[in-house]
Amino acid sequence: MELNGFNAAAIEPAATYEPLPAGNYSAVIVESEEKPTKAMTGSYLQLGLEIVEGQYAGRKLIDRLNLNNPNQIAVDIAQRTLSAICHATGVMTPKDSSELHDKPLVVKVAVKAADGQYSASNEIKGYSGAKTNGAATAAPAEASAASSTPPWKR
């Protein structure tokens, strides 16, 4: 690839991020994609999430749900996680993962310690409904469709 004319002085360098501190964060799912497993024996749903409030707003997280896997325990765990996401977003019978996008929820984030091969990273340990005035809520589908402004920006 030719880079003639690129001027690094005109562009801010990419930031390096440390893992988020363990805790609960308001977030939304912003992307989802089915990907094959490394062994090519199944597939997983990769979810891209974005923190939407607080000092870490804009930070990204990833979760992977092994929904199609020869290991039934992995599938059971993934299905329970998907159920938690559905309950948190109020989308109880999604036909496509995109129906879970842009719905506020709370993610419980943990820090996975570094090992010899990988640096410290974040893991999502749970999902719950977004909090409004101390009560868990999930926006009805009609309200979401009524406005093009995402609920967390209203």
matplotlib code that plots the C-alpha trace (Angstrom):
import matplotlib.pyplot as plt

x = [0.0, 1.3, 1.5, 2.9, 1.3, 0.3, 1.0, 0.9, 1.3, -2.2, -3.9, -4.2, -2.5, -4.7, -5.2, -4.1, -6.6, -6.3, -9.2, -12.2, -12.4, -14.7, -18.3, -21.7, -21.9, -24.8, -24.3, -26.0, -25.3, -24.1, -23.2, -23.6, -22.2, -22.2, -18.6, -17.2, -15.5, -11.7, -12.1, -14.7, -17.1, -19.8, -20.4, -20.8, -22.6, -20.2, -21.7, -20.1, -21.2, -20.5, -20.6, -23.0, -22.6, -20.0, -16.3, -15.9, -18.6, -17.6, -15.5, -16.2, -16.6, -17.1, -19.0, -19.2, -22.1, -21.4, -25.0, -23.9, -21.3, -20.8, -20.2, -23.8, -22.6, -21.2, -24.5, -26.5, -24.3, -24.8, -28.5, -28.8, -26.7, -28.9, -32.0, -30.5, -29.8, -33.4, -34.8, -32.6, -33.6, -37.3, -36.9, -38.1, -38.4, -35.8, -35.8, -32.4, -29.6, -30.0, -33.2, -31.1, -29.1, -29.4, -31.4, -30.1, -28.9, -26.5, -23.4, -21.5, -17.8, -14.9, -11.2, -9.5, -5.9, -3.0, -1.4, 1.8, 0.2, -2.3, -2.5, -5.3, -8.7, -12.4, -15.1, -18.8, -20.2, -23.8, -26.6, -29.6, -32.1, -31.2, -32.0, -34.3, -35.2, -34.1, -36.3, -35.2, -36.8, -36.9, -38.2, -41.2, -40.5, -43.1, -41.4, -38.0, -39.5, -41.3, -38.0, -34.8, -32.9, -31.5, -33.2, -30.0, -29.6, -33.2]
y = [0.0, 3.4, 5.8, 8.8, 11.9, 10.6, 13.2, 11.7, 15.2, 16.0, 13.0, 12.2, 8.9, 5.9, 5.7, 2.7, 1.6, -0.2, -2.4, -0.7, -1.1, -3.8, -2.6, -2.0, 0.2, 1.6, 0.4, -0.5, -3.2, -1.4, -4.3, -8.1, -10.7, -14.5, -15.8, -19.3, -20.9, -21.3, -25.1, -24.5, -26.8, -24.2, -20.5, -17.8, -14.5, -11.6, -8.6, -5.2, -3.0, 0.7, 2.4, 5.3, 7.1, 8.3, 8.8, 5.7, 6.7, 5.7, 2.7, -0.5, -4.0, -7.4, -10.5, -13.8, -16.2, -19.8, -20.5, -23.1, -25.4, -29.1, -28.5, -28.4, -26.7, -23.8, -23.6, -23.6, -20.8, -18.8, -19.3, -18.1, -15.1, -14.3, -14.7, -12.2, -9.7, -10.2, -9.5, -6.5, -5.0, -6.0, -7.9, -11.3, -13.0, -11.5, -12.9, -11.3, -10.1, -6.6, -6.2, -6.0, -3.0, 0.5, -0.7, 0.5, -2.1, -2.5, -4.7, -6.1, -5.9, -7.9, -7.6, -10.8, -10.8, -10.9, -14.2, -15.1, -14.7, -11.9, -8.6, -7.8, -7.5, -7.0, -9.8, -9.2, -11.2, -10.2, -8.1, -6.4, -3.7, -0.1, 1.9, 4.9, 6.4, 3.3, 0.9, -1.5, -0.6, -1.8, 0.5, -0.9, -1.5, 1.1, 3.9, 3.0, 3.0, 6.3, 8.3, 8.0, 9.4, 6.6, 6.4, 7.2, 10.5, 11.8]
z = [0.0, -1.0, 1.9, 0.0, 1.4, 4.8, 7.5, 11.0, 12.5, 11.2, 12.8, 16.5, 17.3, 18.3, 22.1, 24.0, 26.6, 29.9, 30.8, 32.3, 36.1, 37.3, 37.7, 36.2, 33.1, 31.0, 27.5, 24.2, 21.7, 18.5, 16.3, 16.0, 13.7, 13.4, 13.1, 12.7, 15.7, 15.5, 15.1, 12.3, 14.2, 14.9, 15.2, 17.7, 17.9, 18.5, 20.1, 20.0, 22.9, 23.7, 27.1, 26.9, 30.2, 32.6, 32.3, 30.0, 27.5, 24.0, 25.2, 23.4, 24.7, 23.0, 24.1, 22.3, 22.6, 21.5, 20.2, 17.6, 19.2, 19.6, 23.3, 24.8, 28.0, 25.9, 24.1, 27.4, 28.8, 25.6, 25.6, 29.2, 28.4, 25.4, 27.6, 30.0, 27.2, 25.9, 29.3, 29.8, 26.5, 26.5, 23.2, 24.2, 20.9, 18.5, 15.0, 14.3, 16.5, 15.1, 17.0, 20.2, 18.9, 20.4, 23.4, 26.8, 29.2, 32.1, 31.7, 34.6, 33.7, 35.3, 34.7, 33.5, 34.7, 32.3, 31.7, 29.8, 26.4, 26.8, 28.6, 31.1, 29.5, 30.2, 30.4, 30.5, 33.4, 33.3, 31.8, 33.4, 32.5, 32.3, 35.5, 35.5, 38.8, 40.6, 38.6, 35.9, 32.6, 29.0, 26.3, 24.4, 20.7, 19.7, 21.7, 20.1, 16.6, 17.2, 17.3, 15.5, 18.5, 20.6, 24.1, 26.0, 24.0, 24.6]

ax = plt.figure().add_subplot(projection="3d")
ax.plot(x, y, z, "-o")
ax.set_aspect("equal")
plt.show()
